[in-house]
Amino acid sequence: MSQIKVNSIVPVGGLPAGATGGGVIQTVYSNYTSAFSTTTTGGVDTGLTATINMQSASSKLLCICSPAWTTISNEAYMALTDGSNNVLEQAPARGSRGRYHWGTHYNGSSGNSSTYHTSRESLTIIHSPASTGNFTVKLRIYNITSGQTVSINRNIHDDDRVYDPATISTLTLMEISG
């Protein structure tokens, strides 16, 4: 994984007269190039993570995540979490439904590895950490059923052939002045 930090992005011509707030204070970019796979039930860190040092408690955190992932049924999900594994910006609770950012790749044929697909699905959210200092964002997988395979940056087979591409997943954090 590599991480790049950029400070103070300002328009080429400078900020417009009277501009207050809304500017990008800093940007942290992280990519994850390793192939990752798990069958563990519950929440598992994928290895895609980024930490930003928030300068103001009134700032917002713009998170842009683009993972390439594979699963073969509707029993696995992914979410962006903070460093304590709390899911960021969840939908309201609705019965027993899971509240995650990505999921599922339902194919109607659980366990049939010939019907998987690999997908790149991007997510953009704005979070309000309401504090200064380091704030970590992680991509986590939540497996519902033991033995269900979920993978990042590879497909289920991960063979050395043109049909099983290697890819990367990315996470960009931007502190936006509030």
N, C-alpha and C positions, 0 to 999 in steps of 0.2 A: 504494500500500500504506500502511495506517496501522497503528500499533503503540501499544498502551496498556499501562502497567505499574501493577500494584496491589501494595502491600506488606502483609504480615501480616494474612491473613484469619483471624479468630478467631470462634468461635461467639458468638451474641448474648449468651448467659449467661456467657461466659468459658470458659476451659478447665476440664474436670473436675479435681477434686482428684487429685493424683498423676499427671496426664497427662505423659508423656514421649515426645517424638518424634511423627511422623506428621502434624504440623500443616503447613499451607501457609504458607511463609515469604514467597513472592511469586508473582505471576502476571503473565505477559506475553501479551497477545492481539494477534494480527496478522491482518489480512485483506488479500486481494488481489482487486481489482475489475476489473483490466484483462483483456481477452481475449488469450490467449497461444496460439500454435500453432507447431509445429516439425516438420520432416521430417529433422532432423539425426540421424545415427546416433551411438549412444553416449549418455553422460550429459549432460543439459542442465538448467541451473537454470531453474525456472519463474517465479521472481520472488516466490514465497511463501516468506518467511523471517522468523525471529524470533531475537533475541539476548537471553539472560538472563544477569545477572551473579550466578553461583552464590556464595552466602555461605559454604557449608561443603562440605568435600570428602566428608563423610559423607552429604550430602543426595542424594536421588533426584530425577530429573527426569521429571515426568509430561508426556507430549506427547499432545495431542489434535489431530488434523488431519482436516479435512473438505473435500476438494477435489471440485469438479464437473469431470469430465473426459470426453473422447470419444476413441475410436479405433475403427477399423473391422476390426481383425483381432487375432490373438493374437501380434502382433509388437512390442508396446510395454508397458512397465511403469512404475511409479512407486515411489519410496521416499523416506523421510525420512533425511537424512544430516546429519552434522556439518559444520562449516565446511571440513573437508578432504575432503569428499565420501565419507566412510566411511558405509556403510549402518548405521543404528542397529538393534540388536536383531534380527539376522538369524536365520532358521531354520537348522538344521544343514545342511551340504552334503549333497546326495543326488544323486550322479552329475553330469550336465551341467545340471541344473535351475537356473534363475535363482533368486536369493534376494532378493525384493523385497517390498514391502508391498501394492501394488495391481497388478493385471493379471489377466487380459487381458479384452477384450470380444470373445471369439471368436464369430464368427457363421457359420463354415463356408463363407464366401464371400469370401476375401481380395480386397481391391481393389474390392469392390462398395460404393460409397458410399451406396447406397440402403438398406443393412442395418446402418448404424451405430446406436449409441444413446449418449446422454449419461447419466452416472450420478453420483450423489453417494454416495461410499463413505467412511465415517469409520473412523479407526484410533486406538486408544489404546494407548500403550506406556509402560513405565517404563524409563528409562535411568539408568545410574550413571556420570556423568562422572568421579567420583573426583578432582575438583580444584575450586579456587575460581577466580573471575574469569569473564570473558565466555565463554559457550558458545552457539554459533550452530547453529540447526536449519533445514534447507532442504528443500523439496520438489523432487525432481529426477525428470525423465523419462528413461527408458532405451529408446531406439529400437533394435530389433534389425535391421531392414531399412531400407536407404536408401530415401527417398521415402515411407515410411509417415507419415501425418499423425496427430499427437496434439495435442489441444487442451485448454486449461484455460479455464473460465468461458464456454464457447461450444460449439456443436456443429460438425461438419465444415463445414457450409455457411455459417454465420454471416451469413445474409441478414437484412434488416430485415423480418421477418414474425413473426407470433405463434408459429409452429412452431419458431423459433430463439431461445429465451430467452437473455437475459443473466443471469449469476448471479455469485456471489462464492465464493471458497474461503477457509477460515479455518485458523489454527494457534494453539493455546493451549499455553503452557509454564507449568508450575507447579513451583517448587522445594518439595519435601516434606522436612521435617526427618527425619533418619535416626537 
